[in-house]
Each structure stands twice: as C-alpha cells, then as structure tokens.
C-alpha cells in the first residue's frame, strides 16, 4: 500500500525537482541561437467542396498558398440522406470545424455537420428555415461571422422551386453550440439573386453574389447587415465574363482579398485578387481543381507566430515537469525522466533532428536521430513516431510551427500546422496535440525548453 506524502513534503519535492532541472541545464543547455526566423504566422487554407462526379459526397482539400490545393480526403462526408451541395466551412470557438450545406434541390432545410479534424465528419441536424415548404428551394448556405462575434448563415430561397426567383436571407445562431437558430430575415437584396457571400471590412459589409438573370457575379455594399444595399459592381464590372457562380472570398496574409468562383457551364474554376474589394485583377484558372471541384469555400487559419527553432540535433525539456523530456517509446510520444546519466538508447529516444517542416519550410518537423526515417506526428491527436510515407497528409501531421512559449520564460510552444489552435502538449505524460485552453496548466504542458541534444 502506497501512503500519500504530506502536502509540505510534496511541495518540498516539487522545489527539489525544479532545482534539479536547473542543474540539468549544465549538461543540456538551452539553445539560444535560433535558425533564421520565419516571416510571421504561417497560413494554412482548408477547402470543402462537392464535385462534378458526386453531389452526395464532400471532398476536403488544403493548400499552403491558397492556389495549389491537395486532396486531404475524398468522400470525407456523406449525409444520412439528400445532397451535400455547396458546403461552407468555419472553425468555431469550441475548436470544431462546422459545415453547412444544401440538402436537396427542393425543400426548406439546410444541413449541418461537425468535425474535430476536418477529415472525419459527424452529421448534426437538418434545420428547417421555415420558408416556402417542400415546393420551394433553399440553396447555397454560407457562414458569416460578424465583427461582434455573432454567427449567421446566409442562404438563398425561392418560393417556386428551382425555376423560381431566389433572394438572400439570413438566420442567426441563438446559442453557442450552433444548435438553435433565429427565424429567417431577408437581407433586402432584390429578387433573382443567389449565392451571397459576405465579408466585412471596417464598418462596411460586402456581398458578392450571382445575378441569376445575367449570370454575372456582382458586388453590393451596406453599413448594416439588413441593408439597404447599394450595388457598386454590376454586369461585367470585373471583366470576368458571365456564366459564373459560387463566389467565395478569403483574405491573404498580405491583406489582399482572393475571390474564387465557378464557371459552371465549362466546369472550370478561377480566382482573382484585389487590394480593396473594389477592383480585381484578371481571373486565373485553378487548373488542379477545374473539372473536379464545385462551389467551395476556403478557410484560412494561421499557425505559430514566427518563432524559429534551431535546426539540427535537439532535445525538448518540459517546462512544468523539468526532469522530463520529449521522447518516443514503443513508437508513441511521452515526456519521460531522462538525463545525461540515462542509458544511450533512452537519450537517443529523447533526441530529434529539427528540420524544415515537411509541409511548410517556415515551420519545423522532428526526426528521430536513431530512426532517421521516422518523425513525430499526430494521428487522431495522439503523437507517435511513424515512418515518413511521403504523402501530403503525413507531411501536414508531422509539421509544427514555433510560437513564443505559452508559459513564457524563453520557452517555445509548437502549434500544429495542419490543425491551428492545437498544440503539442503532454497530458498524463502522454504527448498529444490538443485544442488550446486559457488556463496556466495547459500553458505549462505545452511549453518546452529547446536544449542541446541528450545524445
């Protein structure tokens, strides 16, 4: 039977551990000479789409530059019934990804699904918006987060089914888990407009939407979400031609805006860039997506803050359990007690070669020194040591971006490149990538001192 130590003894032991850790730095000094710094937060672009081949399966893609997209998973989500057209994606404050989508050609519902990793999705519910019943059509729902934190879905509805004249409406989330919604409110846009996509800059709302009569993408602005709206770009104002639909925008790190749109009659996808949302450049074809993807949205997320980590052989010492180091054991990641007196195999397991990130060279990957074909990567958010398969999914999961240590004190934290907002941390001494919380315990678990190699 183990007898618990008195609190005073436990406290003394904790102070002793800290003192031992300080002594350990004599043999595993913190590395203070970083590699060339990255240019700041590193962007990652997530895209959800349906395809020309299927309206009932959603595909997931990602990109490091908002131009070249790589398929993450085909058939990532199939709803229990109906269609999955026009899937729009956000990352909510709870850390989950949510999609909203068109459920059918006719009817008055829109569908919702959720994912922790954007690879495996769970159906949540169909929401009846209360417009037009089974004889109408409810299409192209898009997420819009306002500057006050409110979450909306903007959709297009027709009273007479697919042949009717559509106009945009919005519903607003009535609770934090996005399970309850307000009654629909008309945006105040004239009839026969569809595919509204909203962004807000300063006090101005921008609505890019398709004129169903002319088949041009047009541009309207307002100072209130409910209008009145003024059309500032009509007809062929941008020079992109007609026969376009499904506009979606994302802001690039340099402040430019990129709009994507579908030339649906020719099954071709394009983008164009703007510095001010008023004038755009010529359309550029997304050759890797033309003929495949349809009506998608792109979500930009940023990882790290540009904190660089010295390359070469290094060890990572836990900040809040300073006698323990990151190591692999039985091909899983842990923080274990290791020091200069430990066996050579144990010290090798706690030593990694820091190399430029496999998915983005502005971040980092951690390669085992004793198994140089293996890297630390997360799989179902558990960190493990796996052989590099050479595919894009492995590269993303094995890439971490540096950030000034959440616990301070010159430490470093490692944010997942593929799942921004999740950090390398230990929990019960097991290494994971977990969604960041604001408590000091998480900050300590997710902060490490980058030291000279133990082996």
Order of alpha helices (4+ residues) and beta strands (2+ residues): alpha-beta-beta-beta-beta-beta-beta-beta-beta-beta-beta-beta-beta-beta-beta-beta-beta-beta-beta-beta-beta-beta-beta-beta-alpha-beta-beta-beta-beta-alpha-beta-beta-beta-beta-alpha-beta
